[in-house]
């Protein structure tokens, strides 16, 4: 979780081909999220127990979050 993969081939709906550093290989497409240029990715560095009543999320250490912004006009 949290790896950034350079997408090399997404012609198959189930398996994509990608590059990480010097490694090239296939991975299940369902295990990945495509990022848009404006997206920001964060990895939680410690567990946080949020308060549901205040609209807070509970996050686990190592969990990956993606924040996307609406396109600029």
N, C-alpha and C positions, 0 to 999 in steps of 0.2 A: 504494500500500500504506500502511496505517496511518490512512487517512481514517476519520473517524467520520461515518456517514451516518444521518440521522434517517429511518427507514422510513416512507413515506407510503402505499404500496400493495404488498402481497405476494400479490395474488390470482392472479397468473400464476406458475406454477412455475419458469419460465425467466428472466423479466425482472421486476425489482422497480423501483419508483419511489421515489426518495429525495431528500432535501434536504441540501445542504451550504452553509452560510452563506446567500447569496442565490440560489443555483443550485438548480434542480429538474430532474431528468432520470431516465432509465432506465439500469440497469446489469445485467449478467448476475448472476443470483442465485448461480451457482456461484462467483463471485469474492468472495463476502462470507460472513462468519460472524456469526450473530446472537449478541449478548451478553446474558447474564442480569444481573440487578441486582448479584449478588455477584462478577461477573467483573472482573478487573483486566487492563488492556492496557499493554504496555510496548514501547518502540522502542529497539533496541540502538543506542547512540551510538558504538560502535567494535567492530571485529572481535575476537572472542575464539576462540582455538583451544583447544577442550576436550580433555581426556584421556579417551578411551573406557574405558580400564581403570578409571578412577575414577568412571565413570558421568556424565561431564560432556558437555554439548552443545557443538558448534561453532556460533557465532553470527556472522552477517555484519552489518556496519554498515548500519543502516536496517531491518533485519529486525524484523518485528512479532511479538510474543509475547502470547498470552492465557493468563492463569492463572485457572483456575476453582476455586472452593471448593465443598465439599458444602453443601447447604442447611442452614441453622441449624434446630435442632429445639427 
